[in-house]
Amino acid sequence: MKIKPTQLAELICTRISHDLIGNIGALSNMLEMLPEMDGKLEPEDCKLMETAVQTLSARQQFFRLAFGCETNSIEASKLRKICQDYLHTVGNRSFPLDFECNNMSPQIAKVLCLCLMIGAEVCLRGGHIKVDVSRQIKLDVCSESPLADAKIDIYKQILNGKEPQENAAQFVQMIYLRSLLDTEVPIKMNSSEKTMTLIIG
C-alpha cells in the first residue's frame, strides 16, 4: 500500500478530531448554558464537565505520543500512566480494558501507543491488552466476548498492502504503524473469535 504523506496527515487529523470532538462539544454546550443558570451548574453537570476535561486531557497526551514527535524523552512511569489513562477513556466500568507491558521503553513509545490503539479498537466489551517487548514486539489481546472481527479483517488487509475503501481514518493507527516501520520489518497478525496477536519483527 502506497500512501502519500499528505493523505496520511489528513487521516491522522481526521481521527484525532473525531476522538476529541464529542467532549469538546459537551464542554461547549455546558459553557453556553452558564448564563441561563446564573453561572452555576448542577452537581451532575459539574461531574459531566470534569469527565469531559479528563477525557480530553488523557486523549490529547496519548495522541501526542502516538502521532507526535520528540517522544523519546518521556519517563517510563509517565508513559505507562498516559497509556492507562487513555484506555480509561475508551473502556467503561462495565467493560474495562486492562493493560500490561513488560518494558515501557520511551524509545518505542510511539509503537507502543499505536499497538495499544490497535488492541483497544477490537475489544467491543472490555478485554486484556498485553505488550511484550523483547527482540520482537508482541501484542496480545483477549476478551471474554467476541472481538470486532470486521476491524481485524481490515487490519489484515492493511498489512497485506490494501488501503481501506471506507472510513480509513478509523484504521489510521495500523496504517501509520506500517508506514513508520521499514518495509523489511515484518508485521504478522493472527486472530480467533476472542483473541488477537500482532507480532512486529
Residue pairs with C-beta under 8 A, 6 or more apart in sequence:
1 158
1 161
1 162
1 163
1 175
1 178
3 163
3 175
3 179
8 172
8 175
8 176
8 179
11 168
11 169
11 172
11 175
11 176
12 67
12 169
12 172
12 176
14 169
14 172
15 169
15 170
15 172
15 173
16 63
16 67
18 169
19 59
19 63
20 56
20 59
20 60
23 52
23 53
23 55
23 56
24 52
24 56
26 48
26 49
26 52
27 49
27 52
27 53
27 56
30 41
30 45
30 48
30 49
33 41
33 45
34 40
34 41
41 49
54 89
55 89
58 82
58 85
58 86
58 88
58 89
59 86
59 89
61 82
61 85
61 86
62 82
62 83
62 85
62 86
62 113
64 71
65 71
65 74
65 79
65 82
65 109
65 110
65 113
66 110
66 113
66 114
66 117
66 173
66 176
67 110
67 176
71 106
71 109
71 110
72 106
72 107
72 109
73 106
74 82
74 106
74 109
75 106
76 104
76 105
76 106
77 104
79 104
79 106
79 109
79 112
80 101
80 104
83 99
83 101
83 104
83 112
83 113
83 116
84 99
86 113
86 116
86 120
87 97
87 98
87 99
87 116
87 120
87 129
88 96
88 97
90 97
90 120
91 97
91 120
91 123
91 126
94 126
95 123
95 125
95 126
95 127
95 145
96 126
97 120
97 123
97 126
97 127
97 128
97 129
98 127
98 128
98 129
99 116
99 128
99 129
99 130
99 131
100 128
100 129
100 130
100 131
101 112
101 130
101 131
101 132
101 133
102 131
102 132
102 133
102 134
103 133
103 134
104 112
105 112
105 133
108 133
108 137
110 180
111 137
111 177
111 180
111 181
111 200
112 131
112 133
112 137
114 173
114 174
114 176
114 177
114 180
115 131
115 137
115 139
115 177
115 198
115 200
116 129
116 131
117 173
118 139
118 155
118 173
118 174
118 177
118 198
119 127
119 129
119 139
119 141
119 196
119 198
120 129
121 148
121 151
121 170
121 173
122 141
122 147
122 148
122 151
122 152
122 155
122 196
123 129
123 141
123 143
123 147
123 148
124 143
124 145
124 146
124 147
124 148
125 143
125 144
125 145
126 143
126 144
126 145
127 141
127 142
127 143
127 144
127 145
127 147
128 141
128 142
128 143
129 139
129 140
129 141
130 139
130 140
130 141
131 137
131 138
131 139
131 140
132 138
132 140
135 201
136 199
136 200
136 201
137 199
137 200
137 201
138 197
138 198
138 199
138 200
139 196
139 197
139 198
139 199
139 200
140 195
140 196
140 197
141 147
141 195
141 196
141 197
142 194
142 195
142 196
143 194
143 195
144 194
145 194
146 193
146 194
147 191
147 193
147 194
147 195
147 196
149 191
149 193
151 170
151 171
152 189
152 191
152 196
154 164
154 171
155 171
155 174
155 189
156 189
157 164
158 164
158 171
158 174
158 175
158 178
159 174
159 178
159 187
159 188
159 189
163 175
164 170
164 171
168 175
177 187
178 187
181 187
181 200
185 200
185 201
186 199
186 200
186 201
187 198
187 199
187 200
188 198
188 199
189 196
189 197
189 198
189 199
190 196
190 197
191 197
